[in-house]
Amino acid sequence: MKNFKNKVAAITGAGSGMGQQLAVLLAKAGCHLSISDVNEKGLAETVELLKKYDVRVTTKKVNVADRDQVKAWAADTVQNHGSVNMIFNNAGVALGSTVEGASYEDLEWIMGINFWGVVYGTKEFLPLIKKTGEGHIINTSSLFGLTAQPTQSAYNSSKFAVRGFTESLRQELDIEKSGVSALCVHPGGIRTNIANDARMNESLKSLGMNPEKSAQAFNKFLRMPAEDAAQQILDAVLQNKRRLLIGNDAKAIDIMQRILPASYQKVTAMATKLSKHFEPK
């Protein structure tokens, strides 16, 4: 794919954060959009941002954890736009909890959105994208898809799964030579609503951590503007990259995992202990 002019992109989680900024940047580039989110108010705000661009924009309320909703949205996208070239499986949520303290319901909730949402988006849109002979699947993992962290077992599981799923998909697409590619994105601390919307379990107290302060500390970690991250993603699509690390934090974590593939766990555990009484200013 050489440019986004007159292409059609579908984006999940487009009501805020990176999803919203991806929509704005793609619209600037002349790309038509099919955007979705579970938050209709956020979707409406995104639509307002897109009105100044001469592109076709359609919206749909979609819970990506619901396969039937994703399937219906994919069909609507082709019906409304004629075709689709890209799917940005961007929607995601976070959960802070110990393994012992996480309920099965919370585990199913985060895996349903972070992993199955990516699977549904990929499988429902891939055959449609292949028909164009030119397209891309963009799946959002995380720096926590590179290394595991205490209190993040559920989030780590979902993001490691996205990484394995997408890397396998990319290899299959390489073999097929269908004109479609796949990119796995590993953002670091991007300024989005994920920390505000995260579920922080009371089980964190068993590690000497305050759930409310942990959420505040998580929010402070999110520094990079979502627009900058979105631009890097679009640049990576045009460069046909396989993997994108966004931010120095993601790059540092990747290096640490390569140098200390097992003992990095001791480092992160110690860092967590030292920061458990973190007091945001």
Secondary structure, DSSP 8 states (H G I E B T S, - for coil): ----TT-EEEESSTTSHHHHHHHHHHHHTT-EEEEEES-HHHHHHHHHHHTTSSS-EEEEE--TT-HHHHHHHHHHHHHHHS---EEEE-----EEB-TTT--HHHHHHHHIIIIIHHHHHHHHHHHHHHTTT-EEEEEE--GGGTS--TTBHHHHHHHHHHHHHHHHHHHHHHHHT-SEEEEEEEE-SEESSTTTT-EE-GGGGGGT--HHHHHHHHHHH--EEHHHHHHHHHHHHHTT-SEEEESHHHHHHHHHHHH-TTTHHHHHHHHHHHHTT----
